[in-house]
Amino acid sequence: PVQVSKICCIGAGYVGGPTCAVIAFKCPHISVTIVDLNQARIDAWNSSDFKLPIYEPGLVDVVKHARGRNLFFSTDVDKAIQEADLIFVSVNTPTKKSGVGAGFAADLNYVELATRRIAAVAHSSKIVVEKSTVPCRTAESMRTILEANSRPGCRFDILSNPEFLAEGTAIEDLLAPDRVLIGSLQTPDGLNACESLANVYANWVPKERVLTVGLWSSELSKLAANAMLAQRISSINALSAICEATGANIDEVAHAIGFDSRIGPKFLRASVGFGGSCFQKDILNLVYLSESLHLPQVAAYWRQVVEMNEYQKSRFSKTVVDTLFNTITGKHIAVLGFAFKADTGDTRESPAISLVRDFLSERAYVTIYDPQVEEAQIWLDLSEACPLVPLETIKKQVTIASSALDACKNMEAVVIATEWKEFREINWDSVYKNMNKPAFVFDGRMLVDADALRAIGFKVKVIGRGERV
Ligand code: NAI
C-alpha cells in the first residue's frame, strides 16, 4: 500500500473542514490541504482571529494547533490535487431542484465537477475517496470519468469513506468515532488502497473500529444509517402525537421502552421535528433509489419517515395557533433558537424555519434569537421559505434579537425551537414579568422544567404531553 504523506480535501464545508482538520491534528507527519472554490470560506478558515466559517465546539482548538504546521486552506484546487497522494471529495450533494428525480435524487454535479478536475490536472496516481454522501454506485461513475480522462501512467483507486459525524459534536465524534467505514473494490489494488487509508486512521482510531467492506455496501450503509436514525425520531414523534391525545407522557414512554436493550435509550427524544442538511436529503435519496430499482413498497416505507417529520412540524404550529385561542394574527411570538439543533450555527432544513413561516402566514409578529446563527442567514432562510413574499415585507413582521431576554419582551408566547442549553438557564422570572398575560411557553424540545414555569405563572405546552396548559 501507498504510504500517504499528502492529503488534499476538496470542499471546506461542515464535513471537509472538521474531518481533515482532525486528520492533520492527529497525523503531524501528513500534510493536509483543504481546498474550496469559495474564496470567502477559505479566507474565514485562514482568518487570523480564528473566526471560522462554521461553529463546532472544539474546532477552533484543533485548527489553532495544526494550521500552518501541516494543515492548510487554499483556493488553489489544482495544485493541491497535483501534490496529493490521497484526495477526499467532500463537496455538497444537495437534493436535485429540477430535472429527472427533482425533489428526491442527489445532485451529483459538484461531485462530477470535482472528479473531472482531478482527472484533468493529476499527473501522478491518486487514491480518490468519496467522503460526500452519494447514491449507491457513484464510485463506479467516478471511476469511469477518471479512467476515461487520465494521463498515461496515472492510476486512480476509488474508495468510499462516508462520514458519520453529527454536527454539534463533530470534533468529539471525529476524535473517537464509533466506527470508520471504508469501502473498496475487492481486487488487490482496491484492497491496497483501502489499507493506505486505514493506516491514516490507525494513527488514532483503534483497529477494531475501522470496518472495511465492499464499495456498494459502504455507500449504502451511509444512507441506511441516516434513514434508521431519522426513522427513530419519526417513530418517537408519531408516538408523541398519541401521547398528546391520550394524556400519556412521551418522556416516560421513551424511558420505559429505552430500557429494552434491543431498543436502547439513545435518540428517543420527541421534538418539533428533525432538521439538518442530511436526514431528509439522504432518505429522499433512498426513496429515489428504491423507486429506480422498482421497489415501490420500500420507497413508500422510507418516504413516510419524511412525511411524519413534516406532519410533526405543522402539528406543532397548529398547537400554537389553537392554544392561543385559535388566532395569532397580530400577536407577538418569540422564537428561541433558529439552528436545526444545539451547538451548531447550521440552519439547513431547520424546523424553526417552518415554524416562523407558518406564524408569518398567520400574520403574527415574530422575534427570533439564536446564539450562533448570523442575521444574514436568517433573512436568507426566510426569503427562501417564503418565495412569494418580498424581504421588506418579511422584515416588517420579523425582528432579530440579540438575547433571549430581549426576544421575549412584550410577547404573548415563547416558542423553543432549538435545545440550546442557555434557554433552560434564562431567568424565566424576568421573562414572565416582561411578557403580555396570559404568557405562554411552547417547548418544542422538552427543554424546560414545565412545572417550575407553571409555578411562575406561565401557561406551558410541552411536546408529547397530554396535560392541559
Ligand atoms: P457544505 O456545503 O458545507 O460544503 C461543501 C463545500 O464544497 C462548499 O464549501 C463548496 O463551495 C465546496 N465545493 C463544491 N464543489 C466544489 C469543487 N468542484 N471544488 C472545490 N470545492 C467545491 O457541505 P457539507 O455539509 O460539508 O456536506 C458535504 C457532504 O458530506 C455532503 O455529501 C453531505 O451529505 C455529507 N455529510 C454531511 C454531514 C453534515 O453533518 N453536514 C455529515 C455527514 C456527511
Boltz pocket constraint, residues with backbone or C-beta under 6 A from the ligand:
constraints:
  - pocket:
      binder: B
      contacts: [[A, 10], [A, 11], [A, 12], [A, 13], [A, 14], [A, 15], [A, 16], [A, 35], [A, 36], [A, 37], [A, 38], [A, 41], [A, 77], [A, 90], [A, 91], [A, 92], [A, 93], [A, 110], [A, 113], [A, 114], [A, 131], [A, 132], [A, 133], [A, 134], [A, 163], [A, 164], [A, 165], [A, 166], [A, 167], [A, 277], [A, 278]]
      max_distance: 6.0
